[in-house]
Amino acid sequence: MNPQTRRRRADTASGELDFSSAESDDFEALSRDVVPVRSMTAADIPEMIAIDRRITRRDRSAYFRRKAAEALEESGVRVSLVAELDGRIAGFVMARVDFGEFGRTEPEGVIDTIAVDPADAHSGIGSALISQLMANLASLRVERARTELAWDNFGLMSFLRRAGFAPSQRLSFARPVVAGPAKR
């Protein structure tokens, strides 16, 4: 259900919105209240690397250490989060706020990595992470969030669609640097 339809249905006789409506979807509901979500710390990195390894079957520890250092030490605005279940990390989202790039001047939330431990898949962890991230970005007056993914990552694409993400009007271009000049 789109937000406008939900608002119309939630309108009361007094014209006020009923934010307690049971019709809201999981991403706008307080899923973050069901799964504990907190700010990421340096102590979380080993568990995050372990989750990523279970998902990708690759060692990307250098990437995670570099991104965590950027999020924790170089950024004035910390928005990366972890979700916990039974005292352990069950998922995480590494994100940042960009204050303009490629000619745009408004701040934008950028999701670098989101992951849920495969053992905890389909338990609302991803929803809780996105819900809390969006609440945090809104409190910072950031009006837009974006991410990139491989075109064939249909599971993540479906999740992001349910979370309210849609293709943007931007095209991302890439070119190998050492392969020589571009073909015409």
C-alpha positions as CSV (number, residue, x, y, z in Angstrom):
1,M,0.0,0.0,0.0
2,N,1.5,3.3,-1.0
3,P,1.8,6.1,1.6
4,Q,-0.9,8.3,0.1
5,T,-3.5,5.5,0.3
6,R,-2.4,4.7,3.8
7,R,-2.8,8.4,4.8
8,R,-6.3,8.5,3.3
9,R,-7.3,5.3,5.1
10,A,-5.8,6.6,8.4
11,D,-7.7,9.9,8.2
12,T,-10.1,10.2,11.1
13,A,-13.3,12.3,11.2
14,S,-11.2,15.2,12.8
15,G,-8.9,15.2,9.8
16,E,-5.9,13.9,11.9
17,L,-3.7,11.1,10.8
18,D,-4.0,7.9,12.9
19,F,-0.4,6.7,13.1
20,S,-1.4,3.7,15.1
21,S,-3.2,2.2,12.1
22,A,-2.5,-1.6,11.8
23,E,-2.5,-1.3,8.0
24,S,1.1,0.1,7.8
25,D,3.7,-2.1,6.2
26,D,6.7,-3.7,8.1
27,F,9.2,-1.0,7.1
28,E,7.1,1.9,8.4
29,A,6.0,0.0,11.5
30,L,8.3,0.1,14.5
31,S,10.1,-3.1,13.5
32,R,13.2,-1.6,15.1
33,D,11.4,-2.0,18.4
34,V,11.1,-5.7,17.9
35,V,14.8,-6.3,17.1
36,P,17.3,-4.3,19.1
37,V,19.3,-2.0,16.8
38,R,22.2,0.2,18.0
39,S,25.1,2.2,16.6
40,M,28.0,0.2,15.2
41,T,31.3,0.1,17.2
42,A,34.8,-1.1,16.4
43,A,34.2,-4.2,18.6
44,D,31.4,-5.3,16.1
45,I,33.8,-5.6,13.1
46,P,34.8,-9.3,13.7
47,E,31.2,-10.5,13.9
48,M,30.3,-8.4,10.9
49,I,33.2,-10.0,8.9
50,A,32.0,-13.4,10.0
51,I,28.4,-12.7,8.8
52,D,29.7,-11.5,5.5
53,R,31.9,-14.6,5.1
54,R,28.9,-16.8,5.7
55,I,27.0,-14.9,3.0
56,T,29.6,-14.4,0.3
57,R,32.0,-17.3,1.1
58,R,34.9,-14.8,0.7
59,D,37.2,-13.0,3.0
60,R,36.4,-9.3,2.7
61,S,37.9,-8.3,6.1
62,A,40.1,-5.6,4.6
63,Y,37.1,-4.0,3.0
64,F,35.1,-4.1,6.3
65,R,38.0,-2.8,8.4
66,R,38.5,0.1,5.9
67,K,34.7,1.0,5.8
68,A,34.4,0.7,9.5
69,A,37.3,3.0,10.1
70,E,35.7,5.5,7.7
71,A,32.4,5.2,9.5
72,L,33.8,5.4,13.0
73,E,36.8,7.7,12.7
74,E,36.5,9.9,9.6
75,S,32.8,10.7,9.5
76,G,31.3,13.4,11.7
77,V,27.9,11.8,11.3
78,R,27.7,8.2,12.4
79,V,24.7,6.2,10.9
80,S,26.0,2.7,10.6
81,L,24.0,0.2,12.7
82,V,24.0,-3.4,14.0
83,A,21.0,-5.5,15.1
84,E,21.4,-8.0,18.0
85,L,19.7,-11.2,18.9
86,D,20.5,-13.2,22.0
87,G,23.6,-11.0,22.7
88,R,25.2,-11.5,19.3
89,I,25.1,-9.5,16.0
90,A,22.5,-10.8,13.6
91,G,22.8,-8.1,11.0
92,F,24.2,-4.8,10.1
93,V,24.0,-1.8,7.8
94,M,27.0,0.3,7.0
95,A,25.9,3.7,5.8
96,R,27.1,7.3,5.6
97,V,25.7,10.8,4.9
98,D,27.1,12.5,1.8
99,F,26.7,16.2,1.7
100,G,26.5,16.5,-2.0
101,E,28.3,14.9,-5.0
102,F,28.1,15.0,-8.8
103,G,26.6,18.5,-8.7
104,R,23.9,17.7,-6.2
105,T,23.9,19.9,-3.1
106,E,21.4,18.2,-0.8
107,P,22.6,15.6,1.8
108,E,21.9,12.0,1.0
109,G,22.1,8.8,2.9
110,V,24.2,6.2,1.2
111,I,24.0,2.5,2.2
112,D,27.3,0.8,1.5
113,T,26.5,-2.7,2.8
114,I,23.6,-4.4,4.5
115,A,23.7,-8.0,5.7
116,V,21.7,-10.4,7.8
117,D,23.2,-13.6,9.2
118,P,21.8,-16.4,7.0
119,A,20.8,-18.2,10.2
120,D,18.5,-15.3,11.0
121,A,17.1,-14.6,7.6
122,H,13.4,-13.7,7.4
123,S,13.2,-12.7,11.0
124,G,12.7,-8.9,10.5
125,I,16.3,-8.0,11.1
126,G,16.8,-6.2,7.7
127,S,13.5,-4.4,8.2
128,A,14.6,-3.3,11.7
129,L,17.9,-2.0,10.4
130,I,16.3,0.0,7.5
131,S,13.6,1.3,9.8
132,Q,16.1,2.6,12.3
133,L,18.4,4.0,9.6
134,M,15.5,5.9,8.0
135,A,14.5,7.3,11.4
136,N,18.1,8.4,12.1
137,L,18.4,10.0,8.6
138,A,15.1,11.8,9.0
139,S,16.3,13.3,12.4
140,L,19.3,14.6,10.5
141,R,17.0,16.2,7.9
142,V,18.3,13.9,5.2
143,E,15.4,13.4,2.7
144,R,16.8,10.7,0.5
145,A,18.8,7.4,0.8
146,R,20.4,5.4,-2.0
147,T,22.4,2.3,-2.6
148,E,23.8,0.2,-5.5
149,L,23.6,-3.5,-6.1
150,A,24.5,-6.0,-8.7
151,W,21.8,-6.2,-11.4
152,D,21.2,-9.9,-10.7
153,N,21.0,-9.8,-6.9
154,F,17.2,-10.4,-7.0
155,G,16.9,-11.2,-3.3
156,L,18.3,-7.9,-2.2
157,M,16.5,-6.1,-5.0
158,S,13.2,-7.5,-3.8
159,F,14.0,-6.6,-0.2
160,L,14.9,-3.0,-1.1
161,R,11.7,-2.7,-3.2
162,R,9.6,-3.8,-0.1
163,A,11.5,-1.2,1.9
164,G,10.4,1.6,-0.4
165,F,13.4,1.9,-2.7
166,A,13.0,2.3,-6.4
167,P,15.3,2.7,-9.4
168,S,16.6,6.3,-9.5
169,Q,17.0,8.6,-12.5
170,R,20.8,8.2,-12.4
171,L,22.9,5.8,-14.4
172,S,26.1,4.5,-13.0
173,F,28.9,4.0,-15.5
174,A,32.1,2.1,-15.0
175,R,35.2,1.4,-17.1
176,P,38.3,-0.6,-16.5
177,V,41.3,1.7,-15.9
178,V,44.1,-0.5,-17.3
179,A,42.2,-2.0,-20.2
180,G,43.0,0.8,-22.6
181,P,40.7,3.4,-24.2
182,A,37.0,2.9,-24.4
183,K,35.6,1.3,-27.6
184,R,33.4,3.4,-29.8
